[in-house]
């Protein structure tokens, strides 16, 4: 699987053909499969998936491709384990507050309410 960004004024198919040429030295007409919206880390973005039948030798550009291999047809039909999908935000990351909207108070831990100073808790 190859990837790359669509340049300004370029279609998904043109970008796919350009990436094949840049990364594998292959000049073919890719076939559109689908587009989908990816959630992204910073913001959502659209991805386009294309496929191509390559009948000539590939010449991977070492500056673009670290490794490549061919899959056999039976290998493409074998179920693959699904990657674990993380939900929510990473630990320690707080959402940015919007102007005019107060930030939520920090949650108390199981050990008790959070203390703002470094002083020890009073003994009981």
N, C-alpha and C positions, 0 to 999 in steps of 0.2 A: 504494500500500500504506500503510495506516495502522497505527499501533501504540499500545500502551498497556498498563498493568498491570491485572491483575485485582484488584479491591478485596476486602477481607475479606468472606466470605459471598456473593460474587458468582460466577456460573458463567462459563465462557469465553464462551458465547453472549451472556450479559448484558453482559459487558465489551465485546465486539465491537460490540453495538448501541449502548452508551453512547458508545464512541469515535467511531462514525460520526456520532452526533448532535452530540457536542461539537466534532468537527473539521470535519465537512462540513455540518452542519445537516440531515442526512438521517435519517429515521425509517423504517427497514426491519428486517425479521427476517433476520439473517445465517444462512447455512447452514454447518454444521460441515464442514470438510474433513479436518483431521488435527491431531494434537498430536505434538510431538517434543521430545526432550531436547537442549538446547543446552549445550555444554561450559562456556561462560561464562569470564570472565577470573578471577573470584574463586571462584566455585563454580557447579555446574550448575544449570540452571533449566528449567522446562517452558514451551513456547510453544504456543499454539493458533492454527491458521489457519482462517479462515472466509471465505466469499465472499458477496456480495450483488449482486442486480440492482437498479440504481438507475434509476428511470424519471422521477424529478422533478429539478428543477434543484438543483445543489449550491451551497451558500453557505459556502465555506471561512472558518473563523475565522482571521484573520491572526495572532492570538496563538498558534495551534496549528499552522498550515500555512504553510510558507514558499513552497511552489510545488506546483502540481498540473497534470496534463494527462491526456488520454484516450489509450488505446492502441487501435489498430484491431485487429480480430480477426486479420488476417494478421501484424500486428506482435507478437502474443502467441505465435505459433507459431514465429517465427524463433529459431534457437538463439542464445543469448547467451554471450559469453565467460565462462568460469568464473573467479571471483576466486581469486587465489593465497592459499592457506591457510597460515598460519604454524604451525609445530609447535614444541614445546619452550617454553622460557621466554625472555623478552627478554634481550638481552645486559646484563650487569652486575647481574642480579637473582639473588640466591642464595636457595635454599630455606630456610625457617625450620627450625632443628633442633628435634627433639622432645626433651622432657625425658628424661634417662637414655640418650640416644642421642648418641654423639660425632659431631661435624660432620666431614665428609670433609676430608682435607688438600687444600690447593689444588694444582692440576695444575701441573707444570713447563712452561714455555714452550719453544718450539723453540730459543730462544737459550740455554737452560740453566735450572737451577733458579731459582726466585724468591728474591730476597734480601730479608731483613727490614729491613736498615739501608740508609741512603742512601750508604754507603761504596762506593767503586769496587771492582770485582773485582780480586783480586790478579793481577799480571802473571805470565806463565809463563816 
